[in-house]
Amino acid sequence: MKKTVQALAIPLVALAMIGADFRREEPKAAAPVVSKRPCYGYVIIEFGKGIDCNGDTVKLVKVNGGQERVEE
């Protein structure tokens, strides 16, 4: 009985080893460096705060019924 089980187990183990995946993950490239460019517009997200085109938060002040960016 042991020889029969071993006779079946050896080919199954060999088949499992042959079907194993030995591929490696390719190294990922480094993230590109993004330089900030001059930004003239903004989107108002709440009163007194906005986001410019670079994604930075900017302070806004009320001027004549509207809001304008504070130049620092």
N, C-alpha and C positions, 0 to 999 in steps of 0.2 A: 504494500500500500504506500509506503514512504517513497519508494522509487517511482511510482506512478505520479504522485503529487510533485516530486522534484522534477520529473520529466516534463510536466506541464508548466511548472513555475519558472524554470530556466528560460524557455522561449518567451514567456510573457514578460519577464524582467528585461530580457534582451530587446524585445520589441519596444518596451517603455523607454529604455535608454536611447535607442535609435531615434525615437520620436521626440526626444527632449529638444527644447529650443535653446540654442547657445548664442543667439544674436545679442549684441550689446547695443545699448542706447547711444545714439549719436550725441556728441557734446553740443550743447546749445550755444549759439553765438551770443556775444555780449550785447546788452541793450545799447542802441545808438545814443550818442550824446546829443541832447537837444539844447541848442543855444536860444536864449531869450532874445526876441526881436522887439523893436519899438512897438508899443501898443497904444492905440488911440481910442478904442471903443471899450464899452463895458456893458454888462447885463445886470440889471437891478434884481437882487434876490430878496431883499427886505429893506425897510426904510433905514437909510444910513449905511448900507452895505451893498457891494456889487462884486462881480467877478470880471476881470479883464480877459483879453484874448489869450494870455499865457496861463490862465487858471488861477491867478493870484487874487486874494481878497483885497478889495480897495474900499477906502472910506469915502462916503458921499455926504455932501452937505446940501441943505435946502437953499436954493437961490431962485427968487422970483417965481415961486410956485412949483419949481421943478427940482431936480437933484443933479448936482455936478460933482465930478471927481475932485477930491482934494489933492492939489499938486504939492508934493513934499520935496 
